[in-house]
């Protein structure tokens, strides 16, 4: 009952979710950095994508702490950073290292992104978090709110944001190169993990190198089962992952999001193979409706996964790549066969030779340079990564409900589906509550 009581208190004090929930400035001072100082980083999750994230951290900064629930990952990474302290619980790492680190990388499964990141930012730590930024829409809004109020540097791990091709294409769209755009189609080869399957019924013994309670984190308890969840197939489960959409849209939808300001849809509707409430469906096709914004006309974006693709009425003679996108304008089309939108062909129009765009020094470089006051990361939480993640995760509301969802973006409410509140902002397991992490230093 304590958690639910705290949750009610928290929701009462944060009712104006879209306009900020602190009356004062930063709760914790951020340690000043300069161009000559060495950034100290603690890495949460060092296996899988966390392996490359922590390697990026070690290339540009000093890794002082590493944390992973799998001691095999931890010990392997310790070979690269013998001076870094090892932990299996991020809370213990934050408490023990205290002011000995400036920033974190967060490379856990989706369901623990917000808990780790917000806990760090509330301590005044800069934060690099893998995509999708969060598991839930409410968490994405909170990540931006906390980052802004704390004055910390943030970045999401959608590395394509730094590619020249993506930025050039986005600038071309911003300049109206395709004329009036009415349709965007985005598809992926995901899922490449099981979805639409049944949960294993047998309970297996947890191996000594895996800390299952820490892996479950915010999610409801369920028995361990080898290879079913850890280290990869968790992406197909509602409790842990965000399905094909959450996994890849932060990449494949990124370029049109940047170029066409595709945030705050007004409705979303999905066609799927059906789901059992435990795993995502085997395939889905999701329609997002965007109202007019500035000089950009209203348009529809359609997402395809699980082998679904646009038809020949959209692609014409093009044989679609496994992942890609097609943007259709009144003057021509843009086709990309690339997950990041960094490679593309124009159909019916030509690209001006004098397109100017801001080149990136490198994705993780942006994060470290941001900490030193030299650069503002493009995919920062408040201005870019948060709104991008909110937009993407809205599709999973339609997948869950099976009906058209009318969306109030400012209030984070499904206007015609109050039953989706539990998907927008879920209940957390005792000891791993994002709500309580927000309250801890308020």
N, C-alpha and C positions, 0 to 999 in steps of 0.2 A: 504493500500500500504506500510505502514511503516514496517510491519512484513515481507512482501515479499522482500523488499529492504534489510532489515537486514539479511534475509536468504541468499540472493545472496552474500552479503559481507562476511558472515560467511563461506559459501561454498568455496569462493575464497581463504580465509585464511587457510582453512583446507583441501586443495585438496589432500595432501599426508596423507590420513586418516590412512593408515596402519602403518605409521612410526612415529606417534606422531605429535602434532600440536603446541607445545610450544617449544621455543628455550631455555627457562630458567627452573629452577627447580620449587619447590612448590610455588604456588601463595600465600598461606596462611600458616603460621607456625602451625604445629600440636603441641598441648600442651603435654609436656612430661608426661609420666606416669611411676609409679614404682609399684612393687608388693604390696606395702602397701597402695597405694592410692585408693580411691573409684571412680570408673568411673561414670560420670553423663550422663544419657541417656534421650533423648526426643523420644517419640514414636508416629509415624504417622500411624494412623489406629489401633484401639484397639478393634474392633469387629471381629468376625470370627477368621481367623488365627492370626489376630492382638491381640486377647485376650491372646493366649498362648505365642506369641512373647513378648508382654509387660510383661507377668508374668515371662518369662525367664529373661528378663531384670531386673525386680525387685528382682529376686532371687540372682542375681550375682552383681548387681550394684544399683545405686540410680536413680530412675525415677523422673526427675525434671519437665517434661512437657509431656502432653498427648494431642493428636489431633485426632479428628474424625469428619467427616461431618454429622454424625448421633448423635444428642445430647443424645439419649437413651444409645448408646454405651459409650459415653463420661462420662455420669453421673454414669453409672454402674461401670466403671473402676475407677472412682474417689473415690469410696468407698474403693478401695484397696490402693490408693495413695492420701490421702487427702492433702498432702503437695505439690503435683505436680500441676502446673498451667494448666488450661484447655484452649484449642483453637479449633476452627473449621476450621481454615486456617493455613496450615503449614508455609506459608510465614510470617504470623504475629508471629507465635511461634519462628521461627528462628531469626527474627528481635528483638523480645522482650527479649528472653533469651540470645542472644549474646554469650558471652564467658562463660556462666553458664552451658553449656553442652559440652560433649566431643564426643558424638556419637549419632546415630539415629537408630531406627528400622523402616523399611518401609514395611507396610503390607496393602497397598492399592490395588485396582484392577490394573491389569497389565498395563493399558494405562498410569498410573501416576507414575509407578515405577521410570523411568529414570528422570523425572522432579524433583521429591522429592530428590532422591538419589544424582543426580549431583549437585543440589542446595546446599545440605548439604556438599558434598565433596569439592565443590569450596570454602566453608567456613572453610575448614580444619577439618571437622568432619568425624570420622570413621563411617562406614555404614554397617548395616546388612539389606539385602533386600530379601523379599520373592521371591520364584520361580514363573514363569520363571523370570529371571533377568530383562527382558524388554519386551516390546510389539513389537518392531521392531529390525531388525538385526543391523542397523546402531547404534541404541542406545546401544546395547550390546557391540559393539566395543568402543563406547565413554565411557561407564562405566569403562571399563578396562583402557583406556587411562588416564582418569581423576584420577582414583585411583592410578595409577602408578606415575603420575607426582606430585600428591599431597602428596604422601607418607603416605596415610591413610590405616588403617587396614579395610579389607572388607570381607564379607561372604554372600553367598546366602543361602536361607533357604531350601536346599535339604538335609534334616536331615539324610537320608540314607548314605550319604558320610562318616559319623562318625561310622557306624555300623561295627563291627568286621567281620561279614560274608561277607559284600560287599568288604571290603579291602582284606580279605583272597582270595576271588574268583578273584579279580582283579590281585593280585600277582600271583596266579596260571596261569592266562592267560598270564601275562607278561613273565612268565618263560616257555611259550610254552607248557603248560600242555595238550592242545587239539591238538597239532600239528599245521598244517597250517589251519587257519580259513578262510573260504570263505563266510559263511552266518551267519547273525544274524537276529533273528525274535523277535519282541517286540510287545506286545499287551496290551490293557487296557479295563476296563469296562466303561470308559468314552465315550461319554458324559452322565452325570446323570442330565443334565439340558436341556432345549429345544434348538434344533438346526434344521435348515432347515425350520423354521417357518417364518411367515410374521410379520413385525413390526406393533405394535398396531397403529391404526390411530387416536384414540381419545386422547385428551390432558386432563390430570387430574391435579387437584390442588396439589401443593407441600405441604406436611405436614409441620407444623412449626418446627418440630425437625430435618428435613433434609435440608441441605444446598446444593441444587442441582447444583448450579454453580461450587462449589468446587468439587463436585463429578464428574461432567463432565470433569473438568480440561482440559487436552490437546485435548480432543475429540470434534468434531463438535457438535454444540447445537442440542438437540432434546428434545421434551417435556417429562416431568416426566410421568411415568406410574407405579403404585404400583405393586411391586413384579416382574415386568418384567425385571428390571435391578438390582436395589439394593434390597436385600443385596447379592444375589448369582448368579442369572441367567445371569448376564453380561458376563459370560465366553463364552457364545455361540455367542456373537456379535463381528463382525470384529472391530468395533470402540473401543471396551473396552477390550476384552479378546483375547486369542490366541488358543481357541478351545481345543479339547481333547489332541491334540499333545502338545501344550504349557503347558497345565495344568499338565500333568503326565509324559512326557518324561524326564524331569529333574530328576525324581525319577527312572522310570523303565528302561531308557536307560543309567542310570548313571554308573552302574557297567561295562558294555562292553565299555563305553566311557573311563573309567579309565584304564581298563585292556588292551585295544587294540588301544589306542590313536586314537579314532574315531573323528577326527576333520578335517575341511576343505574338505568336499565332493566336487567332481567335477561335479556331476549332481544329479538331483532329479526329480522324475516323480510320479504323483498321479492318482489313480482311485477313484472316489467319487460318491456319489449320486447326486451331483450337488448342487450349492448354488446360492443365489440371490444377492450376494454382500453386504448383511446386516448381515446374520448369516452364521456360518460355516455349512458344509453339515452334514447330519445325520450320514454318515459313510465315512471313507476313508481308503485306503491302499496306502502307500507311500514308494517308493523305493529310497534309498540313495546309491550312488556309491562312494566308497572311494578308492583312489589310494594307491599303496604300500607306506608304511612309515617305514623307518628303516628296521628291520628284518621282519616286518609284511606284508603279501601279500595283494594285492588288494582284496576287498571284498564288498559285498552288505548287507545293513541293510534294512529290511522291517518292517514298522510300520503298525499296524492294530487298528482301533477303531470302535465304533458304532456297536459292535456285530460281526465284522469280526474277523477271526482267521486263523492261518496257517492250512493247510490241514494235513491229515494223512501221506502224503509223507514227511512231516517235523516232525510231532509229534509222528508218529507211534501209539502205543497203549496208549499213555498218554492222559488222559482226562484233557484238559487245565484248569488251574485256571482262574478266572475272569480276572486277570492281571498277566503277567509274561513274560518270555523270554526263547528263545532257542538259544544256540550258537553251531554251527556245525563245527567241525574241522576234519582233516584227521585221527586223532587218536581216537576221541570220541566226546561226546556231553555234554553240561552243560544245565540243565533245572532248572529254578527258578520259583516257583509259588508265588513269593513275589513281591510287588510293588517296593521294594528297591533293589532286588537282593541279599538280606542279607541271604536268605535261598536258598539252591540249592542242586541238586542231579547230580552226574556225571554218565554218561552212557558210558561204554566201556573203561574207564580209572579209575585209582585210584589217590586220592590226597595224595601227600607226607605228612608225619606227621611233617616234619620239616619246613613247610612254615613259613617264618618270615615276618611280616608286622608291620607297625607302628600303634599302637592302639591309638584311640582318647580319650581325656579326657571328651568328650561330645561335641555335635555340637556347642551349644551356648557358652559353656565353652571355646572352641577354639577362639571364637571372643573376649571375654573379656581377655583371656590370651594373645591374640595377641596384644591388646591395651597396655598391661603391659609389652610387650617385652618378653613373656615367651613361645610363640608358634606361628607358622604361620598357620592360618586357611587353610585347604586344598581347600575348595570351595571359594577361593578368586576371586575377579572379573578379574584381569588381566590374571592370569595363568590358571584358571580352569572354573569358572562360566561363564565368558564372552564367551570363545570358545565353551563351551557346549551349551549355549543359541543360539549362532550364528548357530551352526550345526542344532539344533532342529528347529528353526524358518524358516530355509531354506525350510523345508517341506511345510510350509504354502504358499510359493511362488508358488509351483507346484499346491497346492490345488486351489489357486486363479486363476491361468492362465489356468489350464487344459491341459498343455503341458509339455513336457520334458524341464527342465531348465538347461542350461549349466552354471556352477557357477565359477566365478573368486573370490576366497575367499580373496585374498590379496586386491583386489580393491573393494570388496563388490559390484560386478556387475553381473547381469544376462546377459551373453554375447549375448544370442539370444532373449532376451525379455526386451528391454528398457522400455516397458510400466510398468514393475514391480518396477521401481524406486520409485513410489509413495507408494509402500508397504514396500520397504526396508527402506525408510526415508520419513515419511509422513509429511504433513503440520500440523501445530499446531494452536490451537485457540489463538487469541489475549489474552495476559496476562498469558498464560500457555505454553510458547514456550521453548522447550529444547534447541534449537539453541541459544535463547537469554540468557538462564541460563548459557550456556557455555561462552558467550561473556561478561557476567556481570562483571566478575572479571579478565578477561584476560588483 
